[in-house]
Amino acid sequence: MTEPQPGVAAAVEGELRLLDPLVRCSADLLVQVLHPEFREIDTAGRFWDRDATVASLTADEAPRPGQLTASRMHGVQLADELVHLTFDSESKGLRAHRSSLWRRTERGWLLYFHQATPFIAEPTDG
């Protein structure tokens, strides 16, 4: 089996950091991973930018999702400075197909765009 390209490995590492509840509740840690021009379309179809995302995740009253798990993560380096990741996530029985674009910057690989689409697993899904 071949090693993933360095950009793909860096994007996977960043994505896994974002699943860590300690990172998700820290503005300082989130801005280290989110690109200044970050945009997201969440599972409800709402659009978010970096500032709104950080504020929402770190607010005192923010719901804590508990342990987030990822499966079926796959990455492709589309260009020297762009990686596309797809994976599934689950938290408290809620599942989503996820798609992320990671951009290489002077500060390293940062999450530029993310979209999540909820789904219900079929009995035959592995």
VEXMARLUM-671233 format. One record per atom (N, C-alpha, C): residue number from 1; atom name; x, y, z. Coordinates in nm, 3 decimals, decimal comma. Example, Ala and Ser with C-alpha at 12.3 -4.5 7.8 and 13.67 -1.06 7.14 Angstrom:
// VEXMARLUM-671233
SITE  pos  site       px       py       pz
SITE    1     N    1,319   -0,569    0,780
SITE    1    CA    1,230   -0,450    0,780
SITE    1     C    1,320   -0,330    0,780
SITE    2     N    1,285   -0,225    0,708
SITE    2    CA    1,367   -0,106    0,714
SITE    2     C    1,290    0,003    0,787
***
This chain:
// VEXMARLUM-671233
SITE  pos  site       px       py       pz
SITE    1     N    0,085   -0,118    0,000
SITE    1    CA    0,000    0,000    0,000
SITE    1     C    0,089    0,124    0,000
SITE    2     N    0,056    0,221   -0,082
SITE    2    CA    0,138    0,342   -0,091
SITE    2     C    0,099    0,442    0,016
SITE    3     N    0,195    0,523    0,057
SITE    3    CA    0,170    0,630    0,154
SITE    3     C    0,088    0,740    0,087
SITE    4     N   -0,002    0,805    0,163
SITE    4    CA   -0,078    0,916    0,104
SITE    4     C    0,016    1,032    0,074
SITE    5     N   -0,024    1,115   -0,022
SITE    5    CA    0,055    1,234   -0,052
SITE    5     C    0,060    1,321    0,073
SITE    6     N    0,170    1,396    0,090
SITE    6    CA    0,184    1,478    0,212
SITE    6     C    0,066    1,573    0,236
SITE    7     N    0,011    1,630    0,130
SITE    7    CA   -0,104    1,719    0,147
SITE    7     C   -0,226    1,645    0,200
SITE    8     N   -0,249    1,524    0,150
SITE    8    CA   -0,361    1,444    0,196
SITE    8     C   -0,341    1,406    0,343
SITE    9     N   -0,220    1,364    0,377
SITE    9    CA   -0,191    1,329    0,517
SITE    9     C   -0,213    1,448    0,610
SITE   10     N   -0,170    1,567    0,568
SITE   10    CA   -0,187    1,688    0,650
SITE   10     C   -0,334    1,723    0,665
SITE   11     N   -0,413    1,708    0,558
SITE   11    CA   -0,556    1,738    0,564
SITE   11     C   -0,628    1,639    0,655
SITE   12     N   -0,594    1,513    0,647
SITE   12    CA   -0,654    1,412    0,734
SITE   12     C   -0,621    1,445    0,880
SITE   13     N   -0,496    1,479    0,907
SITE   13    CA   -0,456    1,515    1,043
SITE   13     C   -0,536    1,636    1,092
SITE   14     N   -0,552    1,736    1,008
SITE   14    CA   -0,629    1,854    1,046
SITE   14     C   -0,775    1,822    1,071
SITE   15     N   -0,832    1,738    0,985
SITE   15    CA   -0,972    1,700    1,001
SITE   15     C   -0,993    1,624    1,132
SITE   16     N   -0,902    1,535    1,165
SITE   16    CA   -0,913    1,461    1,290
SITE   16     C   -0,898    1,554    1,411
SITE   17     N   -0,814    1,656    1,399
SITE   17    CA   -0,804    1,756    1,507
SITE   17     C   -0,937    1,824    1,528
SITE   18     N   -1,006    1,856    1,420
SITE   18    CA   -1,135    1,925    1,431
SITE   18     C   -1,244    1,837    1,493
SITE   19     N   -1,225    1,708    1,496
SITE   19    CA   -1,321    1,618    1,561
SITE   19     C   -1,298    1,612    1,712
SITE   20     N   -1,185    1,660    1,759
SITE   20    CA   -1,150    1,657    1,901
SITE   20     C   -1,235    1,760    1,976
SITE   21     N   -1,313    1,717    2,076
SITE   21    CA   -1,396    1,812    2,151
SITE   21     C   -1,316    1,927    2,214
SITE   22     N   -1,192    1,903    2,252
SITE   22    CA   -1,110    2,009    2,311
SITE   22     C   -1,077    2,117    2,208
SITE   23     N   -1,056    2,078    2,084
SITE   23    CA   -1,029    2,175    1,978
SITE   23     C   -1,157    2,250    1,944
SITE   24     N   -1,268    2,178    1,938
SITE   24    CA   -1,397    2,238    1,898
SITE   24     C   -1,446    2,345    1,995
SITE   25     N   -1,399    2,343    2,119
SITE   25    CA   -1,446    2,444    2,215
SITE   25     C   -1,341    2,551    2,244
SITE   26     N   -1,234    2,556    2,165
SITE   26    CA   -1,127    2,654    2,186
SITE   26     C   -1,112    2,744    2,063
SITE   27     N   -1,141    2,873    2,080
SITE   27    CA   -1,125    2,967    1,969
SITE   27     C   -0,980    2,970    1,921
SITE   28     N   -0,885    2,967    2,014
SITE   28    CA   -0,743    2,971    1,977
SITE   28     C   -0,704    2,852    1,889
SITE   29     N   -0,753    2,734    1,924
SITE   29    CA   -0,719    2,615    1,846
SITE   29     C   -0,795    2,611    1,713
SITE   30     N   -0,920    2,654    1,712
SITE   30    CA   -0,997    2,653    1,587
SITE   30     C   -0,935    2,744    1,481
SITE   31     N   -0,893    2,864    1,519
SITE   31    CA   -0,838    2,955    1,419
SITE   31     C   -0,703    2,908    1,366
SITE   32     N   -0,640    2,814    1,435
SITE   32    CA   -0,516    2,755    1,384
SITE   32     C   -0,542    2,656    1,271
SITE   33     N   -0,667    2,611    1,259
SITE   33    CA   -0,702    2,508    1,160
SITE   33     C   -0,793    2,563    1,050
SITE   34     N   -0,872    2,666    1,081
SITE   34    CA   -0,967    2,721    0,983
SITE   34     C   -0,904    2,836    0,905
SITE   35     N   -0,914    2,830    0,774
SITE   35    CA   -0,865    2,935    0,684
SITE   35     C   -0,940    3,065    0,713
SITE   36     N   -0,875    3,182    0,701
SITE   36    CA   -0,946    3,308    0,724
SITE   36     C   -1,071    3,325    0,635
SITE   37     N   -1,072    3,263    0,518
SITE   37    CA   -1,187    3,271    0,426
SITE   37     C   -1,277    3,148    0,435
SITE   38     N   -1,264    3,072    0,544
SITE   38    CA   -1,342    2,950    0,563
SITE   38     C   -1,492    2,974    0,546
SITE   39     N   -1,557    2,879    0,479
SITE   39    CA   -1,703    2,877    0,462
SITE   39     C   -1,751    2,735    0,487
SITE   40     N   -1,873    2,725    0,538
SITE   40    CA   -1,932    2,593    0,563
SITE   40     C   -2,080    2,597    0,531
SITE   41     N   -2,129    2,483    0,482
SITE   41    CA   -2,273    2,459    0,471
SITE   41     C   -2,300    2,343    0,565
SITE   42     N   -2,378    2,370    0,672
SITE   42    CA   -2,398    2,267    0,774
SITE   42     C   -2,510    2,170    0,735
SITE   43     N   -2,539    2,077    0,826
SITE   43    CA   -2,638    1,972    0,797
SITE   43     C   -2,779    2,025    0,780
SITE   44     N   -2,803    2,149    0,824
SITE   44    CA   -2,935    2,210    0,806
SITE   44     C   -2,939    2,302    0,684
SITE   45     N   -2,828    2,310    0,610
SITE   45    CA   -2,823    2,394    0,491
SITE   45     C   -2,785    2,539    0,518
SITE   46     N   -2,746    2,570    0,642
SITE   46    CA   -2,708    2,708    0,675
SITE   46     C   -2,563    2,734    0,633
SITE   47     N   -2,536    2,859    0,593
SITE   47    CA   -2,401    2,902    0,557
SITE   47     C   -2,333    2,965    0,678
SITE   48     N   -2,204    2,935    0,695
SITE   48    CA   -2,124    2,987    0,805
SITE   48     C   -1,991    3,037    0,753
SITE   49     N   -1,936    3,143    0,814
SITE   49    CA   -1,799    3,183    0,787
SITE   49     C   -1,715    3,148    0,910
SITE   50     N   -1,586    3,178    0,906
SITE   50    CA   -1,498    3,139    1,015
SITE   50     C   -1,539    3,202    1,147
SITE   51     N   -1,563    3,333    1,147
SITE   51    CA   -1,596    3,401    1,272
SITE   51     C   -1,723    3,345    1,334
SITE   52     N   -1,826    3,323    1,253
SITE   52    CA   -1,952    3,270    1,304
SITE   52     C   -1,934    3,127    1,355
SITE   53     N   -1,854    3,048    1,286
SITE   53    CA   -1,830    2,911    1,327
SITE   53     C   -1,759    2,907    1,461
SITE   54     N   -1,653    2,986    1,475
SITE   54    CA   -1,577    2,989    1,600
SITE   54     C   -1,667    3,037    1,714
SITE   55     N   -1,742    3,143    1,690
SITE   55    CA   -1,831    3,196    1,795
SITE   55     C   -1,936    3,092    1,836
SITE   56     N   -1,993    3,023    1,740
SITE   56    CA   -2,096    2,925    1,769
SITE   56     C   -2,042    2,806    1,848
SITE   57     N   -1,927    2,754    1,805
SITE   57    CA   -1,870    2,636    1,870
SITE   57     C   -1,817    2,665    2,010
SITE   58     N   -1,773    2,788    2,034
SITE   58    CA   -1,708    2,820    2,161
SITE   58     C   -1,799    2,893    2,259
SITE   59     N   -1,922    2,923    2,220
SITE   59    CA   -2,015    2,991    2,310
SITE   59     C   -2,042    2,905    2,433
SITE   60     N   -2,060    2,971    2,546
SITE   60    CA   -2,087    2,899    2,671
SITE   60     C   -2,209    2,808    2,659
SITE   61     N   -2,310    2,854    2,585
SITE   61    CA   -2,433    2,776    2,572
SITE   61     C   -2,432    2,680    2,453
SITE   62     N   -2,318    2,669    2,384
SITE   62    CA   -2,310    2,581    2,267
SITE   62     C   -2,333    2,436    2,308
SITE   63     N   -2,417    2,364    2,231
SITE   63    CA   -2,436    2,223    2,262
SITE   63     C   -2,306    2,147    2,233
SITE   64     N   -2,271    2,057    2,319
SITE   64    CA   -2,150    1,976    2,300
SITE   64     C   -2,191    1,844    2,238
SITE   65     N   -2,138    1,815    2,118
SITE   65    CA   -2,184    1,697    2,046
SITE   65     C   -2,139    1,565    2,107
SITE   66     N   -2,047    1,568    2,200
SITE   66    CA   -1,993    1,443    2,250
SITE   66     C   -1,887    1,392    2,153
SITE   67     N   -1,856    1,267    2,165
SITE   67    CA   -1,752    1,208    2,080
SITE   67     C   -1,798    1,203    1,935
SITE   68     N   -1,718    1,258    1,847
SITE   68    CA   -1,741    1,250    1,704
SITE   68     C   -1,650    1,143    1,647
SITE   69     N   -1,704    1,058    1,563
SITE   69    CA   -1,621    0,957    1,499
SITE   69     C   -1,627    0,976    1,348
SITE   70     N   -1,519    0,939    1,283
SITE   70    CA   -1,510    0,950    1,137
SITE   70     C   -1,484    0,812    1,078
SITE   71     N   -1,541    0,786    0,963
SITE   71    CA   -1,516    0,661    0,891
SITE   71     C   -1,512    0,690    0,742
SITE   72     N   -1,457    0,594    0,669
SITE   72    CA   -1,450    0,601    0,522
SITE   72     C   -1,382    0,729    0,472
SITE   73     N   -1,280    0,774    0,544
SITE   73    CA   -1,211    0,897    0,503
SITE   73     C   -1,125    0,868    0,380
SITE   74     N   -1,140    0,955    0,281
SITE   74    CA   -1,066    0,941    0,155
SITE   74     C   -1,022    1,079    0,110
SITE   75     N   -0,897    1,091    0,069
SITE   75    CA   -0,846    1,219    0,024
SITE   75     C   -0,781    1,211   -0,112
SITE   76     N   -0,792    1,322   -0,186
SITE   76    CA   -0,730    1,335   -0,318
SITE   76     C   -0,665    1,471   -0,325
SITE   77     N   -0,539    1,474   -0,365
SITE   77    CA   -0,471    1,601   -0,384
SITE   77     C   -0,505    1,649   -0,525
SITE   78     N   -0,585    1,756   -0,532
SITE   78    CA   -0,632    1,809   -0,660
SITE   78     C   -0,529    1,898   -0,728
SITE   79     N   -0,446    1,964   -0,648
SITE   79    CA   -0,340    2,052   -0,697
SITE   79     C   -0,237    2,062   -0,586
SITE   80     N   -0,123    2,127   -0,615
SITE   80    CA   -0,019    2,139   -0,513
SITE   80     C   -0,070    2,198   -0,383
SITE   81     N   -0,166    2,288   -0,392
SITE   81    CA   -0,214    2,359   -0,273
SITE   81     C   -0,360    2,331   -0,239
SITE   82     N   -0,415    2,218   -0,289
SITE   82    CA   -0,556    2,189   -0,266
SITE   82     C   -0,580    2,039   -0,249
SITE   83     N   -0,647    2,004   -0,139
SITE   83    CA   -0,682    1,864   -0,110
SITE   83     C   -0,832    1,856   -0,084
SITE   84     N   -0,895    1,752   -0,139
SITE   84    CA   -1,037    1,725   -0,115
SITE   84     C   -1,048    1,599   -0,030
SITE   85     N   -1,119    1,610    0,084
SITE   85    CA   -1,145    1,494    0,169
SITE   85     C   -1,295    1,466    0,171
SITE   86     N   -1,329    1,338    0,174
SITE   86    CA   -1,466    1,297    0,199
SITE   86     C   -1,462    1,194    0,311
SITE   87     N   -1,566    1,195    0,394
SITE   87    CA   -1,577    1,097    0,503
SITE   87     C   -1,716    1,103    0,560
SITE   88     N   -1,747    1,007    0,645
SITE   88    CA   -1,872    1,005    0,718
SITE   88     C   -1,842    1,032    0,864
SITE   89     N   -1,936    1,099    0,932
SITE   89    CA   -1,920    1,123    1,075
SITE   89     C   -2,043    1,072    1,148
SITE   90     N   -2,024    1,045    1,278
SITE   90    CA   -2,136    1,006    1,363
SITE   90     C   -2,114    1,063    1,501
SITE   91     N   -2,222    1,116    1,558
SITE   91    CA   -2,222    1,165    1,695
SITE   91     C   -2,363    1,149    1,751
SITE   92     N   -2,373    1,076    1,860
SITE   92    CA   -2,502    1,055    1,926
SITE   92     C   -2,608    0,999    1,831
SITE   93     N   -2,566    0,910    1,740
SITE   93    CA   -2,658    0,848    1,646
SITE   93     C   -2,688    0,929    1,522
SITE   94     N   -2,639    1,052    1,514
SITE   94    CA   -2,660    1,135    1,395
SITE   94     C   -2,541    1,117    1,301
SITE   95     N   -2,572    1,092    1,176
SITE   95    CA   -2,468    1,064    1,077
SITE   95     C   -2,472    1,169    0,966
SITE   96     N   -2,352    1,196    0,909
SITE   96    CA   -2,344    1,291    0,798
SITE   96     C   -2,234    1,248    0,702
SITE   97     N   -2,261    1,264    0,574
SITE   97    CA   -2,157    1,255    0,472
SITE   97     C   -2,089    1,392    0,471
SITE   98     N   -1,958    1,395    0,468
SITE   98    CA   -1,886    1,522    0,477
SITE   98     C   -1,786    1,536    0,363
SITE   99     N   -1,767    1,661    0,324
SITE   99    CA   -1,674    1,695    0,216
SITE   99     C   -1,599    1,821    0,258
SITE  100     N   -1,466    1,816    0,249
SITE  100    CA   -1,383    1,929    0,291
SITE  100     C   -1,279    1,961    0,185
SITE  101     N   -1,252    2,090    0,171
SITE  101    CA   -1,140    2,137    0,088
SITE  101     C   -1,037    2,201    0,179
SITE  102     N   -0,914    2,155    0,167
SITE  102    CA   -0,803    2,205    0,247
SITE  102     C   -0,705    2,277    0,155
SITE  103     N   -0,661    2,397    0,195
SITE  103    CA   -0,567    2,477    0,116
SITE  103     C   -0,435    2,493    0,190
SITE  104     N   -0,327    2,476    0,116
SITE  104    CA   -0,194    2,500    0,175
SITE  104     C   -0,168    2,650    0,174
SITE  105     N   -0,126    2,702    0,287
SITE  105    CA   -0,096    2,844    0,303
SITE  105     C    0,044    2,857    0,362
SITE  106     N    0,086    2,979    0,386
SITE  106    CA    0,215    3,002    0,453
SITE  106     C    0,215    2,942    0,593
SITE  107     N    0,096    2,929    0,654
SITE  107    CA    0,083    2,873    0,789
SITE  107     C    0,062    2,723    0,788
SITE  108     N    0,058    2,662    0,673
SITE  108    CA    0,032    2,519    0,663
SITE  108     C   -0,104    2,493    0,599
SITE  109     N   -0,153    2,371    0,614
SITE  109    CA   -0,281    2,331    0,554
SITE  109     C   -0,395    2,376    0,643
SITE  110     N   -0,492    2,450    0,585
SITE  110    CA   -0,606    2,503    0,658
SITE  110     C   -0,735    2,465    0,588
SITE  111     N   -0,838    2,441    0,669
SITE  111    CA   -0,969    2,406    0,614
SITE  111     C   -1,032    2,529    0,550
SITE  112     N   -1,059    2,519    0,420
SITE  112    CA   -1,112    2,630    0,341
SITE  112     C   -1,264    2,621    0,323
SITE  113     N   -1,315    2,499    0,303
SITE  113    CA   -1,458    2,480    0,281
SITE  113     C   -1,500    2,345    0,337
SITE  114     N   -1,621    2,341    0,392
SITE  114    CA   -1,674    2,216    0,447
SITE  114     C   -1,825    2,210    0,423
SITE  115     N   -1,873    2,091    0,389
SITE  115    CA   -2,017    2,070    0,375
SITE  115     C   -2,053    1,936    0,437
SITE  116     N   -2,167    1,933    0,506
SITE  116    CA   -2,216    1,811    0,569
SITE  116     C   -2,360    1,786    0,526
SITE  117     N   -2,388    1,660    0,491
SITE  117    CA   -2,521    1,621    0,450
SITE  117     C   -2,566    1,504    0,537
SITE  118     N   -2,674    1,521    0,615
SITE  118    CA   -2,718    1,412    0,701
SITE  118     C   -2,768    1,293    0,619
SITE  119     N   -2,753    1,173    0,680
SITE  119    CA   -2,805    1,053    0,614
SITE  119     C   -2,846    0,951    0,718
SITE  120     N   -2,931    0,859    0,676
SITE  120    CA   -2,972    0,747    0,759
SITE  120     C   -2,909    0,623    0,698
SITE  121     N   -2,836    0,550    0,779
SITE  121    CA   -2,769    0,429    0,729
SITE  121     C   -2,869    0,321    0,695
SITE  122     N   -2,845    0,255    0,587
SITE  122    CA   -2,926    0,141    0,548
SITE  122     C   -2,877    0,019    0,624
SITE  123     N   -2,961   -0,080    0,649
SITE  123    CA   -2,919   -0,199    0,723
SITE  123     C   -2,802   -0,271    0,660
SITE  124     N   -2,782   -0,256    0,529
SITE  124    CA   -2,673   -0,324    0,460
SITE  124     C   -2,545   -0,242    0,459
SITE  125     N   -2,548   -0,115    0,509
SITE  125    CA   -2,427   -0,032    0,510
SITE  125     C   -2,328   -0,089    0,609
SITE  126     N   -2,200   -0,085    0,570
SITE  126    CA   -2,096   -0,135    0,660
SITE  126     C   -2,028   -0,024    0,720
***
